[in-house]
Amino acid sequence: MEREAGHDRSTQDAEQPAPESFDQKSARQEVGRVISTNFAVLLVGMNDAATGVLIPYIQPTYQINLLQVSFIYLANFTGYVCACFSNIHVCARIGTGGTLVLGALIQCLGYSFMFWHPPVLLFVAAFFFTGMGVAYQDAQANTFTITINNAHRWLGILHAVYGTGTILAPLIANTIASRSPSWHLYYMVTLGLGIVNVASLAWTFRRSLFKPNVSTAKDTAASEFKAVMKNRAVWILNGFFFLYAGVEVGLGGWLVQFLVSVRHGDPKKVGYVASGFWTGFTLGRVILADITHNLGERRMVFIYTALAVFMQLVFWLTPSIIANAVAVCLLGFFIGPFYPVGLYVLTEVIPQELHVGAIGLWLPDSKFRVSPS
């Protein structure tokens, strides 16, 4: 009996490290997924903030007017809408990791049509693919992040990383465009990063890659989609993000063109003003996060809205480019928290089983691309 007891103890001792090893392995996998999703969102930011800076170069190259340029945003938005209504069904069938990789591949497909200066129709059509690709990734990155421990902190980091991408994009794009007639080479940079993104996501999500989230994926996706569409809070949040995104994208997308056409600025110089807007935008998300949470999201959204309207009036009524740059930076600072606030409210008022569908539905609105010039 003693030998048996000793054997049992030795067996238990031998087996004891296994749970710890499993936990460590799971933790490493989780960290890897966090890093890869953050990198994907960085590339989403670089995608979103580059077009506006390149408009003064796209227009003369293709000899098109601003109305025709706006079809770029329409194509992009159409891709977002397609991702919006298919996100639930795609994710149910191939899982979070599979949807992320699929989105990254579609995004790379779009860039592969852009970097070699294709005919204008193909160039515009390529934005459909980049729009669809980043929509899938944006939705799944946020959905994944809200499931991990200390999600509010990781969401803050995720949104700050997105903001970092929006800061880098105007700097890189304007540097390439101002020093070379081949402004389209910016998309070669994003294509290279996109390939790295595909490999990173495929590796970190390899154990669940292209596996359905549930065994009854088809029925679950259909019922979830119906439940999301019937949820009143989803549509209220959609309205909020529709208005917010009109400001973000309308200003960030047409800022440089306005400074060139109306303020008669030099494209090589005013292109960097866009980075000022996105810098304020990013700092607002980081600095105002705790203030907003402590003082109440509802109250602070109204205060930020009033301050943003004031900064917009300063931007309109002051003819100085320097004053415009300061005003637009502060405007970005005050609207920066709107996105994470909306996401936080969504997780509080909408059932957890509807998070994937709800986030996938309103994310295209939060990246709304058909803002008027």
C-alpha positions in Angstrom: 0.0 0.0 0.0 2.8 2.4 0.8 4.5 1.6 -2.5 1.2 2.2 -4.2 0.7 5.5 -2.3 4.3 6.5 -3.2 3.6 5.6 -6.8 0.5 7.7 -6.8 2.3 10.7 -5.3 5.1 10.4 -7.8 2.6 10.1 -10.6 0.8 13.3 -9.3 4.2 15.1 -9.0 5.0 14.1 -12.6 1.7 15.3 -13.8 1.7 18.5 -11.7 3.7 20.7 -14.2 1.2 20.0 -17.0 -1.5 22.5 -16.1 1.1 25.2 -15.6 2.7 24.4 -18.9 -0.7 24.4 -20.5 -1.5 27.8 -18.9 1.8 29.3 -20.1 1.2 28.0 -23.6 -2.3 29.4 -23.6 -1.0 32.8 -22.3 1.6 32.9 -25.1 -1.0 32.2 -27.7 -3.2 34.9 -26.3 -0.4 37.4 -26.3 0.4 36.5 -29.9 -3.2 37.0 -30.9 -3.3 40.4 -29.2 -0.1 41.5 -31.0 -1.3 40.3 -34.4 -4.8 41.9 -34.1 -3.1 45.2 -33.0 -0.9 45.0 -36.0 -3.9 44.4 -38.2 -5.6 47.5 -36.7 -2.5 49.5 -37.3 -2.7 48.7 -41.0 -6.4 49.6 -40.9 -5.4 53.0 -39.6 -2.8 53.4 -42.3 -5.5 52.5 -44.9 -8.1 55.0 -43.6 -5.9 58.1 -43.3 -3.9 58.0 -46.5 -6.5 58.7 -49.2 -7.2 62.3 -48.1 -3.5 63.2 -48.3 -3.2 61.7 -51.8 -6.3 63.4 -53.3 -4.3 66.4 -54.5 -2.0 64.0 -56.4 -4.7 61.5 -57.6 -6.8 64.2 -59.2 -4.2 65.7 -61.6 -2.7 62.2 -62.4 -6.0 60.8 -63.6 -7.3 64.2 -64.7 -10.6 63.8 -62.8 -12.7 66.3 -60.8 -13.6 66.1 -57.2 -17.0 64.5 -57.9 -15.2 61.7 -59.7 -12.7 61.4 -56.8 -15.6 60.9 -54.4 -16.3 57.6 -56.2 -13.2 56.3 -54.3 -15.1 56.8 -51.1 -18.3 55.3 -52.5 -16.4 52.1 -53.6 -14.8 51.9 -50.2 -18.1 52.3 -48.5 -19.7 49.7 -50.7 -17.0 47.2 -49.6 -17.8 48.1 -46.0 -21.5 47.5 -46.4 -20.9 44.1 -48.0 -18.7 43.1 -45.0 -21.3 44.6 -42.7 -24.1 42.3 -43.7 -21.9 39.2 -44.3 -19.8 39.4 -41.2 -22.0 37.3 -38.9 -22.3 34.5 -41.5 -18.6 34.5 -42.4 -17.5 34.4 -38.8 -19.9 31.6 -37.9 -18.5 29.4 -40.7 -14.8 30.1 -40.5 -14.3 31.6 -37.1 -12.7 34.7 -35.8 -9.2 33.8 -37.0 -10.5 32.7 -40.4 -12.4 36.0 -40.9 -9.4 38.0 -39.9 -7.2 36.2 -42.4 -9.8 36.5 -45.1 -10.1 40.2 -44.5 -6.3 40.6 -44.6 -6.2 38.7 -47.9 -8.9 40.8 -49.5 -7.1 44.0 -48.3 -3.9 42.8 -50.0 -5.9 42.1 -53.2 -7.0 45.7 -53.2 -3.4 47.0 -52.7 -2.2 44.8 -55.5 -4.4 46.7 -57.9 -3.2 50.1 -56.7 0.6 50.3 -56.4 1.4 50.1 -60.1 -0.7 53.1 -61.3 -3.5 51.1 -63.0 -6.3 52.7 -65.1 -8.6 54.9 -63.1 -11.6 52.5 -63.1 -9.5 49.7 -61.7 -7.9 52.0 -59.2 -11.3 53.1 -57.9 -12.6 49.6 -57.9 -9.7 48.4 -55.8 -11.0 50.5 -52.9 -14.0 48.1 -52.7 -11.6 45.3 -51.7 -9.7 47.4 -49.2 -12.9 48.6 -47.7 -14.3 45.0 -47.3 -11.0 43.7 -46.0 -10.4 46.3 -43.3 -14.1 46.0 -42.2 -13.8 42.3 -41.6 -10.6 42.8 -39.6 -11.8 45.8 -37.7 -14.9 44.1 -36.5 -13.2 40.8 -35.6 -10.3 42.6 -33.8 -12.7 44.5 -31.6 -14.8 41.4 -31.0 -11.8 39.4 -30.0 -10.4 42.1 -27.7 -13.6 42.5 -25.7 -13.4 38.8 -24.8 -10.0 38.9 -23.1 -9.1 39.8 -19.5 -9.0 43.5 -18.7 -10.7 44.2 -22.0 -11.2 47.9 -21.3 -7.4 48.4 -21.2 -6.7 46.3 -24.2 -9.4 48.2 -26.1 -7.7 51.4 -25.2 -4.4 50.1 -26.6 -6.1 48.7 -29.7 -7.7 52.1 -30.5 -4.4 53.9 -29.7 -2.6 51.6 -32.2 -5.3 52.4 -34.8 -4.6 56.1 -34.1 -0.9 55.5 -34.5 -1.6 54.1 -38.0 -3.6 57.2 -38.9 -0.7 59.4 -37.8 1.9 57.4 -39.8 -0.1 57.2 -43.0 -0.2 61.0 -43.8 3.5 61.3 -42.9 4.6 58.3 -45.2 2.1 59.1 -48.0 3.0 62.8 -48.1 6.7 62.1 -48.0 6.5 59.7 -51.0 4.1 62.0 -53.0 6.1 65.2 -52.4 9.5 63.7 -53.3 8.4 61.5 -56.3 5.8 61.6 -59.0 5.1 57.9 -58.1 2.7 58.7 -55.2 1.1 55.3 -55.8 4.2 53.6 -54.3 2.6 54.2 -50.9 0.4 51.3 -51.7 3.4 49.1 -52.3 4.4 49.9 -48.7 0.9 48.9 -47.4 0.9 45.8 -49.6 4.2 44.7 -48.0 2.8 45.3 -44.6 -0.4 43.5 -45.6 1.5 40.4 -46.5 3.2 40.4 -43.1 -0.3 40.9 -41.6 -1.7 37.8 -43.3 1.2 35.7 -42.1 0.9 37.0 -38.6 -2.8 36.4 -38.3 -2.6 33.0 -39.9 0.2 31.9 -37.5 -1.3 33.2 -34.2 -4.9 31.9 -35.0 -3.6 28.7 -36.7 -5.3 26.3 -34.1 -8.8 27.7 -34.8 -8.2 28.8 -38.4 -11.2 28.4 -40.7 -13.1 26.4 -38.1 -16.8 27.3 -37.4 -17.4 29.0 -34.0 -20.3 26.6 -33.4 -21.5 23.3 -34.9 -24.8 24.8 -36.0 -23.2 27.8 -37.7 -25.7 28.4 -40.4 -28.8 28.4 -38.1 -27.0 30.4 -35.4 -25.8 33.1 -37.8 -29.3 33.5 -39.3 -31.0 33.8 -35.9 -28.3 36.1 -34.6 -28.6 38.4 -37.6 -32.3 38.7 -37.1 -31.9 39.4 -33.4 -29.4 42.2 -34.2 -31.6 43.8 -36.8 -34.5 43.8 -34.3 -32.5 45.3 -31.4 -33.4 49.0 -30.8 -30.1 49.8 -29.1 -28.1 48.7 -32.2 -29.9 51.2 -34.4 -29.6 54.0 -31.9 -25.8 53.4 -31.8 -25.8 53.2 -35.6 -27.3 56.7 -35.7 -24.7 58.0 -33.3 -21.8 56.5 -35.3 -23.3 57.6 -38.6 -23.1 61.3 -37.4 -19.8 60.9 -35.7 -18.1 59.2 -38.7 -19.4 61.9 -41.0 -17.2 64.4 -39.1 -14.2 62.1 -38.7 -14.0 60.9 -42.3 -15.3 64.1 -43.9 -12.7 66.2 -42.2 -9.8 63.7 -42.3 -10.6 62.7 -45.9 -11.0 66.2 -47.4 -8.9 68.3 -45.1 -5.8 68.5 -47.3 -7.9 69.2 -50.4 -9.7 72.0 -48.6 -6.4 73.6 -47.5 -5.0 73.4 -51.1 -8.2 74.6 -52.9 -9.6 77.1 -50.5 -6.6 78.2 -48.4 -4.2 78.0 -51.4 -1.7 75.9 -49.4 1.2 74.0 -50.8 0.3 70.2 -51.0 3.8 69.3 -50.0 3.4 71.2 -46.7 -0.3 71.1 -45.8 -0.3 67.3 -46.3 1.3 67.1 -42.8 -1.7 68.9 -41.3 -3.6 65.7 -41.7 -1.2 64.0 -39.3 -1.9 66.8 -36.8 -5.6 66.0 -37.0 -5.0 62.3 -36.4 -2.5 63.0 -33.7 -5.1 65.0 -31.8 -7.6 62.2 -32.5 -5.3 59.6 -31.0 -4.3 61.7 -28.0 -8.0 62.3 -27.3 -8.7 58.6 -27.1 -5.8 58.0 -24.7 -5.9 61.1 -22.5 -9.7 61.5 -22.2 -10.5 57.8 -21.6 -10.4 57.8 -17.8 -11.8 61.3 -17.6 -14.8 60.2 -19.7 -15.3 57.1 -17.7 -15.1 58.8 -14.3 -17.4 61.8 -15.1 -19.9 59.8 -17.1 -20.0 58.9 -20.8 -23.3 60.6 -21.6 -22.3 64.0 -20.0 -18.8 64.1 -21.5 -20.1 63.2 -25.0 -22.3 66.4 -24.9 -19.3 68.5 -23.7 -17.0 67.1 -26.3 -19.6 67.7 -29.0 -19.9 71.4 -28.0 -16.1 71.8 -28.0 -15.8 70.1 -31.3 -18.5 72.3 -32.9 -16.6 75.4 -31.6 -13.3 74.1 -33.1 -15.1 73.5 -36.4 -16.4 77.1 -36.5 -12.8 78.4 -35.8 -11.6 76.2 -38.7 -14.2 77.6 -41.1 -14.0 81.2 -40.1 -10.3 81.7 -39.7 -8.4 82.0 -43.0 -5.0 81.3 -41.5 -3.6 77.8 -42.3 -1.7 77.7 -39.0 -4.9 78.5 -37.1 -6.7 75.9 -39.1 -4.1 73.3 -38.2 -4.4 74.0 -34.5 -8.2 74.0 -34.6 -8.4 70.8 -36.5 -5.9 69.1 -34.1 -8.1 70.1 -31.1 -11.2 69.0 -33.0 -9.7 65.6 -33.5 -8.8 65.6 -29.8 -12.4 66.1 -28.7 -14.0 63.6 -31.1 -11.4 60.9 -30.4 -13.2 59.3 -27.4 -16.5 58.9 -29.3 -15.6 55.5 -30.8 -14.4 53.7 -27.7 -17.3 55.2 -25.7 -19.7 53.8 -28.2 -18.1 50.4 -28.1 -18.2 50.4 -24.3 -21.9 51.3 -24.3 -22.6 48.6 -26.8 -21.1 45.9 -24.6 -23.2 47.2 -21.7 -26.6 47.5 -23.3 -26.5 44.7 -25.9 -26.5 40.9 -24.9 -23.1 39.3 -25.3 -24.3 36.7 -27.8 -25.1 39.6 -30.2 -21.7 41.4 -29.9 -20.2 39.9 -33.1 -23.2 40.9 -35.2 -23.7 44.3 -33.6 -20.1 45.3 -34.0 -20.0 44.0 -37.5 -23.1 46.0 -38.3 -22.2 49.4 -37.0 -18.5 49.4 -37.8 -19.1 50.2 -41.5 -21.1 53.2 -40.3 -18.2 54.2 -38.1 -15.9 54.2 -41.2 -18.5 55.9 -43.4 -16.9 56.9 -46.7 -19.5 58.9 -48.6 -19.0 62.2 -46.8 -19.5 65.2 -49.1 -16.7 67.4 -50.2 
